[in-house]
Amino acid sequence: MSKKYIVTLTSIATAVALIVGFAVGYGVAGELTAGSAMAQPASALAVRAASDVDDFEPGSQTLSVEEVSQLNDDEIDEILAIGEEAVSDAQEDFESDARPSDYDLARAAYEQISASLDQIIASEGVEGLAERFPEDATVVDTAIDSGDRFVIDTVAKRCMTVYKWQLQTIAWIAIGYGAFVSIAALFAGAVTIVGLPAGAVVAALGITLGTVASFFLWKVDQQRWNSKRVCF
């Protein structure tokens, strides 16, 4: 399949172990599904021909299971390669603005998570990402959807420090692999990513997890802080 790796995962826990930071228990004030968290999802794009793949914009959307089934191995490889190129550009931008230590942390975390996702793809195909991180999985969080706007519940708050390099790592993963797995689905499957629960990410950026990856990256880039104390 895409990106040849010898390693075969023996269990879901083995794959997810690299993705999660230290999974920490926190108060549950509500549940939101990865599907319902979508604010304004991009319109579906059926990718069938090589010309369509060449025009695919990384971070623009997550393809449906049906759309993925229409892709051949070369097209999947091309989409992943386009994503890798976009990630490389984003990493260069962050490197030019960030402290060297922050960049090193973000780069190391990205490579670790990327290797885990690549192992899933190598052993199970990109379909394996959808199976391990399904779109309809439940994201347990302290955030609730009021119907009109996304709000943070004020009961049983938990506070922690969020570092910009952590958000950059999540953004890079979303750009590189977002065609096959969404940000919300990753959080639903992994509970935490680089040590951050979903509520901390929402509180730090003020956006839903259902946003497209390109907007998520843009939002992270707009933040002028290196670290921020948030409560959620």
Secondary structure, DSSP 4 states (H G I P E B T S, - for coil): --S--------HHHHHHHH-SS-------EEEETTTT-SSPPPP----SHHHHHT--TTS----HHHHHT--HHHHHHHHHHHHHHHHHHHHHHHHHS-HHHHHHHHHHHHHHHHHHHHHHHHH-THHHHHHS-TT-EEEESEEE-SSSEEE--SS--EEEEEHHHHHHHHHHHHHHTTTS-HHHHHHHHSEETTEEHHHHHHHH-S-TTS-HHHHHHHHHH---SEEEEE-
